[in-house]
Amino acid sequence: MPAAADGTALAPRAWICRATPPASASAQGTSAGPLAGLSFAVKDNIDAAGVPTTAGCPAFAYTPTASAFVVQKLLDAGAQLAGKTNLDQFACGLNGTRSPFGAVPNAFNPAYVSGGSSSGSAYVVATGQTDFSLGTDTAGSGRVPAGLNNIVGLKPSRGLISARGVVPAAQSVDCVSIFARTVATAVQVLESAMAHDALDPYSRRLALASEPFAPAFRFGVPATLEFYGDGAAEAAFSEAVARLQALGGTPVAIDFAPLAQVAALLYESALVAERYTAIRSFFDDHEAEVVEPVRSIIAAGRQYSAADLYEVQTELKRLGQQADAMWSCSADGRSEGPPQARPAPCTHERGSEYPDPHAVGSVGANIDVLVVPTAPTHYTIAQMQQDPVVLNRRLGAYTNFVNLLDYAALSVPSAVRADGLPFGITLIAPCGSDWQLADLGQRYHHATGLTQGATGLPLPPMRAIAGLRKPAIATAMVRVAVVGAHLSGMPLNTQLTERGAVLAGPAETAPDYRLFALPGTTPPKPGLLRVGADQGACIALEVWEMPLSAYGSFVALIPAPLGIGTLALRDGSTVQGFVCEPEALHGALDISHLGGWRAYMTSLKTAAA
């Protein structure tokens, strides 16, 4: 455990300071606005007016007179600041143990690391203490803590959120990141936070892609994956690949070596000089006040020349050119640069589990999104403190390259392993793909059936991504409502996806229905019965759009006592959906009070635990 200067042990904690009533004017959000009613925390390398900024180093502390640009944007949107959170000192680390304020524990098992450097920001969201939080992300600090705490980590395109008022780590690649328990909340925050800031040298105007990924999308998977002996993580990632296939994706193996080479440059080349530059004047005068191994990492930046930096920048450009060709679409419309040519379509025939690996940079890769484990394994705090450099580097195996190559990324929860530890995946695509990633990430997250962070609360209904246009449906489609085993992430969902059905979104029945758990069904299924408005409730469901040509074969699979009828929805519309014969409900358990099948299944898991 870290110790103070006098040798006194410091208790692990996520907060560095809390806003105490009456909150200061700087912490108060407006009474109205898109974020009104939401509370948030900020990593303590981000300024909040009148509140000390420490960057995890008490000797560095100062009290700003103005809030960071992004913090003020969120306050103006109605959110209320709850306090400042702990971090790996000077945002240098991916594990959450490099702080004189104490190591931040994992939200699911306090013996394990939370992930860093935005450790405290992730912890307070995962445990339900705030609705969202801000972190920063240079090498993965907005993603690794999300993956290790079962929450969402949105790392936006560089420059989309101003970093003015943020203590830099490596200013040219830093991003302000967003933690939330759902993708919808993270998107809501991004909508309020993003803006061009002429006083931030790295802020830029970005036109975000407005078309979602196609229903049949191609996702890249590293042909060779390293989990450092963690079989549970390896199994969880295999499940993630299968889930993405159920959502309409086709996996494409890619050569990860060039991306790994980019990742290595961040700490093992002249690029590390930018970390020294960020706090040069303080570091030169107060080097002894910086904890190890942060001190050694930053000090290493002194040894490089300008020639060394130019050399590594050229190498980075070379590797970036190779990586660019793996995408099925260019960055057209995502930055100020000119459009690039679209790669020729892949003609490789599918073989075994994945197509044969295409080298990154080959025209054949042609992927829409890259999918990697957010972190390849999970370590205890004790393990991390015994080997802080090597184990930290492993946590960044699939994150370090992203900002250097100007990609957007979204970490979403994927599973809670058999040992009780969370596992997340990260969706990555070129700059400007933020809304596309959010759309796919939200559908994926809801397909997992997981609860929110460490709170045990079920996921709320999905929300449409406002920045995306819904693609036109080229063929005749029928809308089908499902309430039970056909929901996304449930055992029979593949009966929809294998027929080309696409999730249109969540909905609720009119308050005329009751839902029952049918006894003796495999897999477990519910029965929905219309009883009248004075006796019913609104039941959660999903609406899917299925090609009319496949509808008949789908209906033919439905066993008695279930059938298809016309359901009335809460918004007044109607849709085809599952209904049940009344005679089959004698002796069935009425679960209407839970509001839906997913909540019922979650209650069974909670009771079993």
C-alpha positions as CSV (number, residue, x, y, z in Angstrom):
1,M,0.0,0.0,0.0
2,P,1.4,3.5,-0.8
3,A,2.6,5.6,2.1
4,A,2.6,9.3,2.9
5,A,5.9,11.2,3.5
6,D,5.7,10.4,7.2
7,G,5.4,6.7,6.5
8,T,1.6,6.5,7.3
9,A,-0.3,4.1,5.1
10,L,-2.9,5.6,2.9
11,A,-6.2,3.8,2.5
12,P,-7.1,3.0,-1.1
13,R,-9.7,5.4,-2.4
14,A,-11.4,6.5,-5.7
15,W,-12.1,10.1,-4.7
16,I,-9.5,12.8,-4.1
17,C,-12.1,15.4,-3.1
18,R,-15.9,15.5,-3.0
19,A,-18.3,18.4,-3.5
20,T,-19.9,19.0,-0.2
21,P,-23.2,20.8,0.3
22,P,-23.7,23.6,-0.3
23,A,-21.9,22.9,-3.5
24,S,-19.7,25.6,-4.8
25,A,-21.1,27.6,-7.7
26,S,-18.5,26.1,-10.0
27,A,-19.9,22.6,-9.3
28,Q,-23.6,23.5,-9.9
29,G,-25.1,22.7,-13.2
30,T,-28.0,24.7,-14.6
31,S,-31.5,23.7,-13.6
32,A,-32.4,22.9,-17.2
33,G,-30.5,21.3,-20.1
34,P,-30.0,17.9,-21.7
35,L,-27.9,16.7,-18.8
36,A,-30.1,18.1,-16.0
37,G,-30.4,15.7,-13.1
38,L,-27.2,13.8,-13.9
39,S,-24.1,13.9,-11.6
40,F,-20.5,13.5,-12.8
41,A,-17.0,13.2,-11.6
42,V,-13.8,14.4,-13.2
43,K,-10.3,12.8,-13.2
44,D,-8.0,15.1,-11.1
45,N,-5.9,16.2,-14.1
46,I,-9.0,18.1,-15.3
47,D,-9.7,21.6,-13.9
48,A,-12.8,22.6,-12.0
49,A,-12.9,26.2,-10.9
50,G,-12.0,26.6,-7.2
51,V,-11.1,23.0,-6.7
52,P,-7.4,22.0,-6.5
53,T,-6.0,20.0,-9.4
54,T,-3.3,17.5,-8.3
55,A,-2.8,15.2,-11.3
56,G,-2.1,12.6,-8.6
57,C,0.9,14.6,-7.2
58,P,0.3,16.8,-4.2
59,A,3.5,18.8,-4.8
60,F,2.1,19.7,-8.3
61,A,-1.3,20.9,-7.0
62,Y,-2.8,24.3,-8.0
63,T,-6.2,25.8,-7.8
64,P,-7.6,26.9,-11.1
65,T,-9.9,30.0,-11.4
66,A,-11.7,28.6,-14.4
67,S,-13.0,25.1,-15.3
68,A,-11.7,23.1,-18.2
69,F,-13.6,23.9,-21.4
70,V,-15.3,20.5,-21.3
71,V,-16.3,20.7,-17.6
72,Q,-18.0,24.1,-18.3
73,K,-19.8,22.6,-21.3
74,L,-21.3,19.9,-19.1
75,L,-22.2,22.3,-16.3
76,D,-23.9,24.5,-18.8
77,A,-25.8,21.4,-20.1
78,G,-27.2,20.9,-16.6
79,A,-25.0,18.2,-15.1
80,Q,-23.7,18.6,-11.5
81,L,-20.1,18.0,-10.5
82,A,-19.7,15.6,-7.6
83,G,-15.9,15.8,-7.2
84,K,-12.5,14.9,-8.4
85,T,-11.2,11.3,-8.7
86,N,-7.9,9.5,-8.2
87,L,-5.6,8.5,-11.1
88,D,-2.3,7.1,-11.9
89,Q,0.1,10.0,-11.3
90,F,0.3,12.4,-14.3
91,A,-2.0,10.0,-16.2
92,C,1.0,7.7,-16.7
93,G,-0.2,4.1,-16.3
94,L,-3.1,1.7,-17.1
95,N,-3.6,0.0,-13.7
96,G,-4.7,2.4,-11.0
97,T,-2.0,1.7,-8.5
98,R,0.4,4.5,-9.2
99,S,-0.9,7.2,-6.9
100,P,0.2,8.6,-3.5
101,F,-3.5,8.7,-2.7
102,G,-3.8,5.0,-2.7
103,A,-4.5,2.2,-5.2
104,V,-8.1,2.2,-6.6
105,P,-9.7,-1.2,-6.2
106,N,-11.7,-3.0,-8.8
107,A,-15.5,-2.5,-8.4
108,F,-16.1,-6.3,-8.5
109,N,-13.2,-7.6,-6.4
110,P,-11.1,-5.2,-4.4
111,A,-8.0,-7.4,-4.6
112,Y,-7.8,-6.7,-8.3
113,V,-6.7,-3.5,-10.1
114,S,-9.4,-1.1,-11.4
115,G,-7.4,-0.2,-14.5
116,G,-5.9,3.2,-15.0
117,S,-4.9,5.9,-15.4
118,S,-8.6,7.0,-15.0
119,S,-9.1,4.5,-12.2
120,G,-11.2,6.6,-9.8
121,S,-13.5,7.9,-12.6
122,A,-14.3,4.4,-13.7
123,Y,-14.9,3.1,-10.1
124,V,-17.4,5.8,-9.1
125,V,-19.5,5.1,-12.2
126,A,-19.3,1.3,-11.9
127,T,-20.5,1.5,-8.2
128,G,-23.3,3.9,-9.0
129,Q,-21.9,6.9,-7.2
130,T,-22.2,9.2,-10.3
131,D,-24.1,8.9,-13.5
132,F,-21.0,9.5,-15.7
133,S,-17.5,10.7,-15.3
134,L,-14.6,12.2,-17.4
135,G,-11.3,10.5,-17.8
136,T,-8.4,11.0,-20.2
137,D,-7.0,8.6,-22.7
138,T,-3.6,8.7,-24.3
139,A,-2.7,5.0,-24.3
140,G,-6.0,3.4,-23.2
141,S,-6.9,5.1,-19.9
142,G,-10.4,5.7,-21.1
143,R,-10.9,2.1,-22.1
144,V,-9.0,-0.3,-19.8
145,P,-10.8,0.8,-16.6
146,A,-14.1,0.5,-18.4
147,G,-13.4,-3.1,-19.5
148,L,-12.2,-4.1,-16.1
149,N,-15.2,-2.6,-14.3
150,N,-18.2,-3.6,-16.6
151,I,-18.9,-0.1,-17.8
152,V,-18.7,1.8,-21.1
153,G,-15.6,3.8,-22.0
154,L,-16.1,6.2,-24.9
155,K,-12.8,7.4,-26.4
156,P,-13.9,10.0,-29.0
157,S,-12.0,11.0,-32.1
158,R,-9.1,13.1,-31.3
159,G,-9.9,16.8,-31.0
160,L,-13.7,16.2,-30.8
161,I,-13.7,17.3,-27.2
162,S,-11.4,20.2,-26.2
163,A,-8.5,19.3,-23.8
164,R,-8.0,23.0,-22.7
165,G,-7.8,22.9,-18.9
166,V,-6.5,19.3,-18.8
167,V,-3.0,18.6,-17.5
168,P,-1.4,17.0,-20.6
169,A,0.2,13.6,-20.7
170,A,1.2,13.6,-24.4
171,Q,-0.7,16.5,-25.7
172,S,-0.8,15.7,-29.4
173,V,-2.6,12.4,-28.8
174,D,-4.5,13.1,-25.6
175,C,-8.3,12.7,-25.5
176,V,-10.9,13.5,-22.9
177,S,-12.9,10.3,-22.4
178,I,-16.3,9.5,-21.0
179,F,-17.3,6.7,-18.6
180,A,-21.0,5.7,-18.2
181,R,-23.0,2.6,-17.4
182,T,-24.7,2.6,-20.8
183,V,-23.8,3.7,-24.3
184,A,-26.8,5.9,-24.4
185,T,-25.6,8.0,-21.5
186,A,-22.1,8.2,-22.9
187,V,-23.6,9.4,-26.2
188,Q,-25.7,12.0,-24.4
189,V,-22.7,13.4,-22.7
190,L,-20.6,13.5,-25.9
191,E,-23.4,15.4,-27.6
192,S,-23.0,18.1,-24.9
193,A,-19.3,18.0,-24.6
194,M,-18.0,18.1,-28.1
195,A,-17.3,21.5,-29.7
196,H,-14.5,23.2,-31.5
197,D,-12.3,25.3,-29.2
198,A,-10.0,27.7,-31.0
199,L,-7.9,28.1,-27.9
200,D,-7.0,24.3,-27.9
201,P,-4.2,23.8,-30.5
202,Y,-5.4,20.2,-31.1
203,S,-9.1,20.9,-31.3
204,R,-10.6,20.4,-34.7
205,R,-13.9,20.5,-36.5
206,L,-15.0,17.0,-37.4
207,A,-17.8,15.8,-39.6
208,L,-19.0,12.5,-38.0
209,A,-20.2,9.7,-40.2
210,S,-24.0,9.7,-40.2
211,E,-24.7,6.3,-41.7
212,P,-24.7,3.3,-39.4
213,F,-22.6,0.2,-40.2
214,A,-24.5,-2.0,-42.6
215,P,-26.6,-4.8,-41.1
216,A,-24.1,-7.3,-42.6
217,F,-20.8,-5.8,-41.4
218,R,-17.3,-7.1,-41.4
219,F,-15.2,-7.0,-38.2
220,G,-11.5,-7.5,-38.0
221,V,-10.1,-9.8,-35.3
222,P,-6.3,-10.2,-34.7
223,A,-5.2,-13.4,-36.3
224,T,-3.0,-14.1,-33.3
225,L,-4.3,-13.1,-29.8
226,E,-2.3,-13.0,-26.6
227,F,-4.1,-13.5,-23.3
228,Y,-1.0,-14.2,-21.2
229,G,-2.4,-17.6,-20.0
230,D,-5.8,-16.2,-19.0
231,G,-8.2,-18.9,-20.3
232,A,-11.2,-17.1,-18.9
233,A,-10.4,-14.0,-20.9
234,E,-9.8,-16.1,-24.0
235,A,-13.1,-17.9,-23.7
236,A,-14.9,-14.6,-23.1
237,F,-13.5,-13.1,-26.3
238,S,-14.5,-16.2,-28.3
239,E,-18.1,-15.7,-27.0
240,A,-17.8,-12.0,-28.1
241,V,-16.9,-13.0,-31.6
242,A,-19.9,-15.3,-31.7
243,R,-22.2,-12.6,-30.4
244,L,-21.0,-10.2,-33.1
245,Q,-21.8,-12.8,-35.7
246,A,-25.3,-13.1,-34.3
247,L,-25.7,-9.4,-34.7
248,G,-24.9,-9.7,-38.5
249,G,-21.1,-9.5,-38.4
250,T,-18.6,-11.5,-40.4
251,P,-15.1,-12.0,-38.7
252,V,-12.0,-11.3,-40.8
253,A,-8.6,-12.2,-39.4
254,I,-6.0,-9.5,-39.7
255,D,-2.3,-9.3,-39.0
256,F,-2.0,-7.4,-35.8
257,A,1.8,-7.0,-36.0
258,P,1.9,-3.5,-37.5
259,L,-0.6,-2.3,-34.9
260,A,1.5,-3.8,-32.2
261,Q,4.6,-2.0,-33.6
262,V,2.7,1.3,-33.4
263,A,1.7,0.5,-29.8
264,A,5.3,-0.1,-28.8
265,L,6.4,3.3,-30.1
266,L,4.3,5.1,-27.5
267,Y,6.7,4.3,-24.6
268,E,9.7,2.7,-26.4
269,S,10.7,5.6,-28.7
270,A,11.3,9.3,-28.8
271,L,7.5,9.8,-28.5
272,V,7.9,9.4,-24.8
273,A,9.7,12.8,-24.9
274,E,6.2,14.4,-25.1
275,R,5.4,13.1,-21.6
276,Y,8.5,14.9,-20.3
277,T,7.6,18.0,-22.2
278,A,4.1,18.1,-20.6
279,I,5.5,18.7,-17.1
280,R,9.1,19.7,-17.9
281,S,9.5,22.7,-15.6
282,F,7.9,20.9,-12.6
283,F,9.7,17.7,-13.2
284,D,13.1,19.2,-13.4
285,D,12.6,21.0,-10.1
286,H,10.7,18.3,-8.2
287,E,11.7,14.9,-9.7
288,A,11.8,13.3,-6.3
289,E,8.1,14.1,-5.7
290,V,7.1,11.8,-8.6
291,V,6.4,8.2,-7.8
292,E,8.0,5.3,-9.4
293,P,7.8,4.0,-12.1
294,V,6.2,7.2,-13.4
295,R,9.4,9.1,-12.6
296,S,11.6,6.7,-14.7
297,I,9.2,6.8,-17.6
298,I,9.0,10.6,-17.7
299,A,12.8,11.0,-17.1
300,A,13.5,8.7,-20.1
301,G,12.1,11.5,-22.3
302,R,15.1,13.6,-21.7
303,Q,17.5,11.4,-23.7
304,Y,16.0,11.9,-27.2
305,S,17.0,14.4,-29.8
306,A,14.9,16.2,-32.4
307,A,16.4,13.9,-35.0
308,D,15.1,10.9,-33.0
309,L,11.6,12.3,-32.9
310,Y,11.5,12.9,-36.7
311,E,12.7,9.4,-37.3
312,V,10.0,7.8,-35.2
313,Q,7.3,10.1,-36.7
314,T,8.3,8.8,-40.1
315,E,8.1,5.3,-38.9
316,L,4.7,6.0,-37.4
317,K,3.5,7.3,-40.8
318,R,4.8,4.2,-42.5
319,L,2.9,1.9,-40.2
320,G,-0.2,4.1,-40.4
321,Q,-0.2,3.7,-44.2
322,Q,-0.2,-0.1,-43.8
323,A,-3.0,0.0,-41.3
324,D,-5.2,2.4,-43.3
325,A,-5.7,-0.2,-46.0
326,M,-7.5,-2.6,-43.8
327,W,-10.6,-0.4,-43.6
328,S,-13.5,-0.9,-46.0
329,C,-14.1,2.8,-46.1
330,S,-11.8,5.8,-45.9
331,A,-11.9,8.8,-43.6
332,D,-13.9,10.7,-46.1
333,G,-16.0,13.3,-44.3
334,R,-14.3,12.6,-41.0
335,S,-11.6,15.2,-41.1
336,E,-10.5,18.1,-43.2
337,G,-8.4,15.8,-45.5
338,P,-9.4,14.8,-49.0
339,P,-11.3,11.6,-49.7
340,Q,-9.4,8.4,-50.1
341,A,-10.1,5.6,-52.5
342,R,-12.2,2.8,-51.3
343,P,-10.3,-0.5,-51.2
344,A,-11.4,-3.2,-53.7
345,P,-13.8,-5.7,-52.2
346,C,-12.5,-8.9,-50.6
347,T,-12.7,-12.0,-52.9
348,H,-11.2,-14.5,-50.3
349,E,-13.4,-17.5,-49.7
350,R,-14.3,-18.2,-46.1
351,G,-12.5,-21.2,-44.7
352,S,-12.5,-22.3,-41.1
353,E,-13.5,-20.1,-38.1
354,Y,-12.1,-17.0,-39.6
355,P,-10.9,-16.3,-43.1
356,D,-7.2,-16.8,-43.6
357,P,-5.3,-13.8,-42.2
358,H,-4.9,-10.9,-44.5
359,A,-1.9,-8.8,-43.8
360,V,-2.8,-5.4,-42.5
361,G,-2.3,-3.1,-45.5
362,S,-3.6,-5.7,-48.0
363,V,-6.6,-4.7,-50.0
364,G,-8.4,-7.9,-49.0
365,A,-9.0,-7.0,-45.4
366,N,-11.8,-4.6,-46.1
367,I,-13.3,-4.4,-42.6
368,D,-15.8,-1.9,-41.1
369,V,-14.7,-2.2,-37.5
370,L,-11.8,-3.7,-35.6
371,V,-12.7,-5.7,-32.4
372,V,-10.1,-6.5,-29.7
373,P,-10.2,-7.4,-26.0
374,T,-10.2,-4.2,-24.0
375,A,-7.6,-5.8,-21.8
376,P,-6.2,-9.3,-22.4
377,T,-6.2,-10.3,-18.7
378,H,-6.7,-9.0,-15.2
379,Y,-4.1,-8.7,-12.3
380,T,-4.3,-8.3,-8.6
381,I,-3.1,-5.1,-7.0
382,A,-0.3,-7.1,-5.3
383,Q,0.8,-8.6,-8.7
384,M,0.9,-5.2,-10.3
385,Q,2.9,-3.6,-7.5
386,Q,5.5,-6.5,-7.7
387,D,6.0,-6.1,-11.5
388,P,4.6,-2.6,-12.4
389,V,6.1,-2.1,-15.8
390,V,5.7,-5.4,-17.6
391,L,2.1,-6.1,-16.3
392,N,1.1,-2.5,-17.1
393,R,2.4,-2.9,-20.6
394,R,0.3,-6.1,-21.0
395,L,-2.9,-4.2,-20.1
396,G,-2.3,-1.9,-23.0
397,A,-1.6,-4.5,-25.6
398,Y,-4.8,-3.7,-27.5
399,T,-5.1,0.0,-26.7
400,N,-1.8,1.9,-27.2
401,F,-2.0,2.2,-30.9
402,V,-5.4,3.8,-31.2
403,N,-4.7,7.4,-30.6
404,L,-1.4,7.3,-32.5
405,L,-3.3,6.2,-35.6
406,D,-6.2,8.7,-35.1
407,Y,-8.9,6.1,-34.5
408,A,-12.1,6.4,-32.5
409,A,-12.8,3.6,-30.0
410,L,-15.6,2.4,-27.7
411,S,-15.1,-0.2,-24.9
412,V,-18.3,-2.0,-24.0
413,P,-19.0,-4.7,-21.4
414,S,-19.0,-8.2,-22.8
415,A,-19.2,-10.7,-19.9
416,V,-18.7,-11.4,-16.3
417,R,-16.3,-14.3,-16.1
418,A,-16.8,-17.4,-14.0
419,D,-14.4,-16.0,-11.5
420,G,-16.6,-12.9,-11.1
421,L,-14.3,-10.5,-13.0
422,P,-15.6,-8.3,-15.9
423,F,-14.4,-8.7,-19.4
424,G,-14.9,-6.0,-22.1
425,I,-14.3,-5.6,-25.8
426,T,-13.3,-2.5,-27.7
427,L,-14.8,-1.5,-31.1
428,I,-12.3,0.6,-33.1
429,A,-12.8,2.4,-36.4
430,P,-11.3,5.4,-38.2
431,C,-11.6,9.0,-37.0
432,G,-15.2,10.3,-37.2
433,S,-16.9,6.9,-36.7
434,D,-18.0,7.8,-33.2
435,W,-21.8,7.5,-33.8
436,Q,-21.3,4.3,-35.8
437,L,-19.4,2.7,-33.0
438,A,-22.0,3.9,-30.5
439,D,-24.8,2.3,-32.5
440,L,-23.1,-1.1,-32.8
441,G,-21.8,-0.9,-29.2
442,Q,-25.2,-0.3,-27.8
443,R,-26.7,-3.2,-29.7
444,Y,-23.8,-5.4,-28.6
445,H,-24.1,-4.3,-24.9
446,H,-27.8,-5.0,-24.8
447,A,-27.3,-8.4,-26.4
448,T,-25.1,-9.5,-23.5
449,G,-27.9,-9.3,-20.9
450,L,-25.4,-7.8,-18.4
451,T,-26.4,-5.4,-15.6
452,Q,-25.1,-1.9,-15.2
453,G,-21.6,-1.8,-13.8
454,A,-21.5,-3.3,-10.3
455,T,-25.0,-2.0,-9.3
456,G,-27.0,-5.1,-10.3
457,L,-29.5,-2.8,-12.1
458,P,-30.8,-4.1,-15.5
459,L,-30.0,-2.1,-18.6
460,P,-32.6,0.5,-19.6
461,P,-34.2,0.4,-23.1
462,M,-31.8,1.3,-25.9
463,R,-32.0,4.8,-27.4
464,A,-31.6,5.8,-31.0
465,I,-28.3,7.5,-31.8
466,A,-29.4,10.9,-32.9
467,G,-26.4,11.6,-35.1
468,L,-27.2,8.6,-37.4
469,R,-29.7,8.3,-40.2
470,K,-31.6,5.1,-40.4
471,P,-30.7,3.2,-43.6
472,A,-33.4,2.7,-46.1
473,I,-34.7,-0.9,-46.2
474,A,-34.2,-2.2,-49.7
475,T,-36.5,-5.2,-49.5
476,A,-40.0,-5.8,-48.1
477,M,-39.8,-6.2,-44.4
478,V,-42.2,-7.2,-41.6
479,R,-41.9,-5.9,-38.0
480,V,-41.9,-8.6,-35.4
481,A,-42.0,-8.0,-31.6
482,V,-40.2,-10.5,-29.3
483,V,-40.6,-10.6,-25.5
484,G,-38.6,-13.6,-24.3
485,A,-36.1,-16.2,-25.6
486,H,-35.8,-14.4,-28.9
487,L,-34.5,-11.1,-27.3
488,S,-31.0,-10.0,-28.3
489,G,-28.5,-12.1,-26.3
490,M,-31.1,-14.8,-25.5
491,P,-30.9,-18.5,-26.6
492,L,-33.3,-18.3,-29.6
493,N,-32.1,-14.9,-31.0
494,T,-30.3,-16.7,-33.8
495,Q,-33.6,-17.7,-35.3
496,L,-34.0,-14.0,-36.1
497,T,-30.5,-13.1,-37.1
498,E,-30.0,-16.1,-39.4
499,R,-33.0,-14.9,-41.4
500,G,-31.5,-11.5,-41.9
501,A,-33.6,-9.8,-39.2
502,V,-32.2,-6.5,-37.9
503,L,-33.0,-5.0,-34.4
504,A,-35.1,-1.9,-34.9
505,G,-35.0,-1.0,-31.2
506,P,-36.7,-1.5,-27.8
507,A,-40.3,-0.8,-27.1
508,E,-43.1,-1.5,-24.6
509,T,-46.5,-3.0,-25.0
510,A,-49.6,-0.9,-24.2
511,P,-50.6,-1.2,-20.5
512,D,-53.0,-4.0,-21.5
513,Y,-50.8,-7.1,-21.0
514,R,-49.5,-9.5,-18.4
515,L,-46.3,-11.6,-18.7
516,F,-45.9,-15.2,-17.3
517,A,-43.0,-17.6,-17.0
518,L,-44.2,-20.8,-18.6
519,P,-43.3,-23.9,-16.7
520,G,-41.3,-26.8,-18.3
521,T,-40.1,-24.9,-21.4
522,T,-36.6,-25.4,-22.9
523,P,-35.1,-22.9,-23.2
524,P,-37.2,-21.0,-20.6
525,K,-39.9,-18.9,-22.3
526,P,-42.6,-16.4,-21.3
527,G,-46.2,-16.1,-22.3
528,L,-47.8,-12.8,-23.1
529,L,-51.5,-12.3,-22.6
530,R,-53.7,-9.3,-23.3
531,V,-56.0,-8.7,-20.3
532,G,-57.2,-5.1,-20.6
533,A,-55.9,-1.7,-19.5
534,D,-57.3,-1.9,-16.0
535,Q,-55.5,-5.2,-15.2
536,G,-52.3,-5.0,-17.3
537,A,-48.9,-3.5,-17.4
538,C,-46.4,-2.2,-19.9
539,I,-44.1,-5.1,-20.9
540,A,-40.6,-4.5,-22.4
541,L,-39.9,-6.0,-25.8
542,E,-37.8,-5.6,-28.9
543,V,-39.0,-4.9,-32.4
544,W,-37.1,-6.6,-35.2
545,E,-37.4,-6.0,-38.9
546,M,-37.3,-9.3,-40.9
547,P,-37.4,-9.8,-44.7
548,L,-40.9,-10.8,-45.6
549,S,-39.5,-13.7,-47.6
550,A,-38.1,-15.3,-44.4
551,Y,-41.1,-14.6,-42.2
552,G,-43.0,-17.8,-43.0
553,S,-40.1,-20.0,-42.0
554,F,-39.7,-18.1,-38.8
555,V,-43.4,-18.5,-37.8
556,A,-43.2,-22.2,-38.6
557,L,-40.7,-22.6,-35.8
558,I,-43.0,-21.3,-33.1
559,P,-44.3,-24.2,-30.9
560,A,-47.7,-24.3,-29.1
561,P,-49.0,-22.7,-26.9
562,L,-47.2,-19.7,-28.4
563,G,-48.2,-18.0,-31.6
564,I,-48.1,-14.8,-33.5
565,G,-50.7,-12.1,-33.2
566,T,-51.1,-8.3,-33.3
567,L,-49.7,-6.5,-30.3
568,A,-50.6,-3.0,-29.2
569,L,-47.6,-0.8,-28.3
570,R,-47.4,1.9,-25.8
571,D,-46.9,4.6,-28.5
572,G,-50.3,3.6,-30.0
573,S,-48.9,1.6,-33.0
574,T,-49.3,-2.1,-33.6
575,V,-46.8,-4.8,-34.5
576,Q,-46.8,-8.6,-35.1
577,G,-45.6,-10.4,-32.0
578,F,-45.7,-13.4,-29.7
579,V,-48.8,-14.2,-27.8
580,C,-49.8,-17.2,-25.7
581,E,-53.0,-19.4,-25.4
582,P,-54.7,-18.5,-22.1
583,E,-55.1,-22.2,-21.2
584,A,-51.3,-22.6,-21.0
585,L,-51.0,-20.0,-18.3
586,H,-52.7,-22.0,-15.5
587,G,-50.0,-22.5,-12.8
588,A,-47.6,-20.2,-14.6
589,L,-45.8,-17.5,-12.6
590,D,-47.0,-14.0,-13.2
591,I,-43.9,-11.8,-13.6
592,S,-45.6,-8.7,-15.0
593,H,-44.4,-6.6,-12.0
594,L,-40.8,-7.0,-13.2
595,G,-41.6,-5.3,-16.5
596,G,-40.1,-7.8,-18.8
597,W,-38.4,-11.1,-19.4
598,R,-34.8,-9.8,-19.2
599,A,-35.5,-8.4,-15.7
600,Y,-37.0,-11.7,-14.7
601,M,-33.9,-13.7,-15.9
602,T,-31.7,-11.2,-14.0
603,S,-33.7,-11.7,-10.9
604,L,-33.1,-15.5,-11.1
605,K,-29.4,-15.0,-11.4
606,T,-29.4,-12.6,-8.4
607,A,-31.4,-15.1,-6.3
608,A,-29.1,-17.9,-7.2
609,A,-26.0,-15.9,-6.2
